């Protein structure tokens, strides 16, 4: 009788194994079959490379708020030229926050892009490089980095992948433009756009300064906006403009055209107290009129010695709430940069450590707002 029970236990575990295998693996196989794979005939060869190269434009592009851009990888629409400041327009050509999601079973993954020269205080892998992540067990993990040359770069980034169908996320440079972007895979492997996100999973929109844009992370995917995008599994639109995030009404008009899950305004480091007094309330009111139910977060200046400026922002926030504005939130600066050792490269711009601390601070705040929306 004891032997019979053992047999039954073995059979039961065997049944469970088959059950789990069929229900866990079959959907993946069916999903692969349903993918709109890129036609291999679109692939091109590159000298001194065994990979086949495909236009990234044919894959799933995220982080672009507008499609009517002057060139494909610009962050603002072409009609913004001459309306926004010259600084904002020029910086909008930088690809901060723009990313490519795709699926492939290739064991090697490469990229061709413009490359670019380094900045004096920021790793070239971040300002002009690429940053590749792969999805494992539902979470994004670092895979490889695209190291740029001063000009057009052809780089086989990942060389020892498992060869299973895997979803990848490729971040573009934070402080440089991209006019050419190709993804390289092995001959015989497939490449497909990643499925679009659920309609209810709207983007998180950040508008602000050089910190928002990603200065000075070590890789493109290590600024706080990108970290939060992976942790919360949301598309992120990064509208950070170095030294130029100053809440002009022209930017309010543009931002209100978009329909994110939440607006995060972190412009204060680029604004004087007088500027804040004149611009913050009208800016927020304009966006609120166009987007009456979208949460807006006003973020304090996290830099030292900004107590008076932050007090002014808090006063503006309280006045707006007192006037009856709904879905307006306030994020104090205490905690953004807190921790042992300084997390900046120059006393202002975060390193990876500083950005990680910022993302940890933001995460529960955003989770609460997104959770309220879901309800």
Buried (B, 14 or more C-beta within 10 A) or exposed (E): EEEEEEEEEEEEEEEEEEEEEEEEEEEEEEEBEEBEEBEBEEBEEBEEBEBBBBBBEBBBBBBBBBEEBBEBBBBBBEEBEEBBBEBBBBBBBBBBBBBBBBBBBBBBBBBBBBBBEBBEEBBBBBBBBBBBBBBEEEEBEEBBBBBBBEEEBBBBBBEEBEEEBBBBBBBBBBBBBBEBBBBBBBEEBBBBBBBEBEEEBBBBBBBBBBBBBBBBBBBBBBBBBBBBBBBBEBBBBBBBBBBBBBBBEBBBBBBBEBEBBBBBBBBBBBBEBEBBBEBBBEBBEBBBEBBEEBBBBBBBBBBEEBEEBBEBBBEBBEEBEEEEBEBBBBBEBEBBBEEEEEBBBEEBBBBBBBBBBBBBBBBEBBEEBBEEBEE
